[in-house]
Amino acid sequence: MVTATFAGPPIPPRLLWTCDQFHNVCNTGVFEGRNIILVDGELLEMPAPNPPHNTALTLADYLFKSIFQSGFIVRVQMGMELGLTTDPVPDLIVVSGNPRTFASVQPRTAELVVEVSDSTLAYDRGDKANLYAAGGIPDYWVIDLVHNQLIVFRDPRPDPGEPHGASYFQQIVRARGDSIAPLAALATPVNVNDLLP
């Protein structure tokens, strides 16, 4: 007896985006009012920020602008290209340079990346941390609004078993009242209270 097999129609290929395509479309305003990021060529829509998120981000912006002055820029919710197909549009980054350094290009690394996290906490602590580790970001901070704490990731290394092929080998948790200094400004400790709403 001959058994007929039906393979079905071929699965259409996925269309993956490059950072250039992503930025060109963003500049048209088509994503206006939506919180879209690009990870490994795929568009992800993140939840809209709520008032606690916005307050924490504003606090972080003011704080890090007071710490990082000459020779650094603090960028809030702007692009950062990690390869040709990834722009996670971090909440806040600290980069070397001056305001005109990135007039025609996006930064490709940062001294510090900060994400404010509530509904995306699992993603920010997991896949996104691996993404930043793969990008070689030395200091990645998650302002955890769920538990009112700060989670600091350091020491990025290759890790083939993790998403994006890398992970952080040091994770530090600081509660309200605790302090920790950014790696790029070790003489200036930050009190966790100053980052939480």
Secondary structure, 3 states (H helix, E strand, C coil): CCCCCCCCCCCCCCCCCCHHHHHHHHHCCCCCCCEEEEECCEEEEECCCCHHHHHHHHHHHHHHHHHCCCCEEEEECCCCCCCCCCECCCCEEEEECCCCCCCCCCCCCCCEEEEEECCCHHHHHCHHHHHHHHCCCCEEEEEECCCCEEEEEEEEEECCCCHHHEEEEEEEEEECCCEECCHHHCCCCEEHHHCCC
